[in-house]
Amino acid sequence: MAAKETRKDLVAVRLQPSEKAHFSAVCEAHGVTMSEGFRRLARAAGGLGPTFDSEAKAAIEELSAQTRAVGVNLNQIARAMNQGLVPADATLRKVLEDIAETIDGYDDLFVSMCARSRKLAVKAIKDEQA
């Protein structure tokens, strides 16, 4: 897992009282502070992907750990097959291809989540400029 980067930069935002009230209500409804709400918007607009917390974060971390473990096992199987220690069976090859396809699906899912998050943030910015 990558080292956690410290949040040390501060960005000030000026809002009208009505904008602050609406944004505060949205943040409160989602159980986050206004600071966290702005950070999530900035991450989305910057293409850094969505922020996950609580159950979603734990589920994604668990899925990531399981996928990593599967990857290690796949590398060991491939190495054994390449060294001739395991016969290159068509059924085994099909299973490995299915696993690789599933892992690619996870990657596609995460990429689409990031893209959707960024698209919505950028749209919101463009709508305000119009």
N, C-alpha and C positions, 0 to 999 in steps of 0.2 A: 504494500500500500504506500502511496506517495506521502511524503512528509506534509504535515498540515502547515499551510501558509498563514502567518499572523496577519490579522486585519489591523492595519495601522494608519491607513489613509482615511481622511475625513472629507466628505463632500457635503457642502451646505446647499440646501434647496429652498428657494423662496416660493411660498404658495399663498394663494388667496385663502381667507378663512373657510370659504365653502369647499375649496379643493381639499384642504387639510381635513375637514370634517368628513367628507366622502371617503377619502383614502384611509383615514383612521378607522372608519366604520368597516370598510372592506377588510383591512388588516385584522381588526378585532374579530370579525366573523370567521376568519381563517386561522385564528389563534396565533398570529405573529405580531411582532412589534412593527411600528412604522419603519424603523431602521432596517429590519429584516425584509419588509415588503419592498423598499427601495432597492436593497441589495439584490433581491430576486429579479426585479425588473431590469436592473443593470446587467446582471449575468445573462438574462435572456436576450436582451438587445445586443449584447456584445458577442453572442454566439457561444457562450460558455455552457449552455444547457441549463436545465431546470435544477432547482435545489430540492433535495429530498430530506425529510425529517421523520422522526418517530418510526412508525411501522414500515413505511415505504423505504426509508433509509436502511433499516435493518434487513428488510427483504432483499433489497438490491445488493447490500454487502454480502449476504448469505449466498445469493445467486452468483455473485462474482467469485466468491471463494470456491463454490462448487464447480463453476466453469473452469477456474484455474486448475483444480484437482483433476478434472476430466482431461484438460489439456496435457498435464503431466503424464497421465496414463496413456493418452494417445501417442505422445512422443515415444514412450517406452515400447508400445506395441509396434509403431512404425520402425523404430530402431531394430527391434527383434526380427521383424519381417525383412528389413533390408540386409540384415546379417545372415539371413537364411535360418534363423533359429525357430521361426514359426512359418509353416507353409502359407503361401499367399492364396488363401482360400477365397473363392468368389463371394461366399456368404459373409465372411468376416470383412472383406473389402466393402461390401454393400452397407454393413452396419457402421463401419467407420465413415463412409460417405454420408450416411444419414445423420450421424453425430455432428460431423463438420457442418452440414446444412443447418442443423438446429442451432449450433453456435453462431453461424452467420446470421440466422434469424434474430438472435438476441442482439447482435451488433446492429443489425438494421433497425430493430425496435428502438434502441437507445439513440441512434442517429436521428431517427424520425421524431423522437420526443424532443431532442435538442432543436431540430429544424423547426418543428411546430412552435415551440416556445419562442424561438427567435423571430419567426414570421409574425406571431401575434404582437410581440413587443415592437418590432419595426413598424408594423401596421398602425399601432397606437401612436407612435411618434409621428408618422406621416399624416395620419388623420388630424392630429393637433396642428400641423403646419398648414393644412389646407384652409 
